Amino acid sequence: MTTTRQLQAVFWLALLGFLAWDWSSSAAIDLRQEPPLIAAGSGQASSGGHCSMAK
């Protein structure tokens, strides 16, 4: 039982450590410059998507 608890603690500490590292080393996201996920009815074409999409 103790081994299971230790493994759970190691997992959560590693996950929290990774998230803290990712948060501190990533650039801030500029939400105004992000392309729309769904452009239905907005007049904008959505970017990205399928590889065979015409450009």
N, C-alpha and C positions, 0 to 999 in steps of 0.2 A: 504494500500500500504506500509506503514511504517513497519507493522508487517512482511510482506513478505521479505522485505529487511533485517530486523533484523534476521529473521530465516536463510536467505541465508548467512549472515555474520557469524552467529554462526556456521553454517555447515562448511563453508570454514576455519574458524579459528580452529575448532575441527579437521578437516581433516589435516590441516597443522601441528597442534600440535602433532597429532598421527604420522605423517610421520617423524617429527623431533625427536620424542621419539624413534621410530623404528630405524631410521638411527643411532642415538647415542648409542643405547643399543645393536645393533646387531654386531656380529663378522664380520670381513671382509670376503668377498667371494674370495676363491682361484680358479680362473678360470682354472688353469692348472690341478687341481685335480677333477674337475667336470666331471661326466660321459657324454658321447656324447648323445645328444638328438636323433639324427638320425645317425646310423652307416653304412649307405648304401655305400658299396664300400671301406670302410676304413680298413677292415680286423679286426675290433673290434666288439665285440658283445655289443649291447646296454644293459644297466642295467635298472632295474626297469620295469615298464610296467604292464602287466596283471597278476592277481593273479594266474592264472592256468599255467603260463609259467614254463617249466621245468628248474631246476637249474643245 
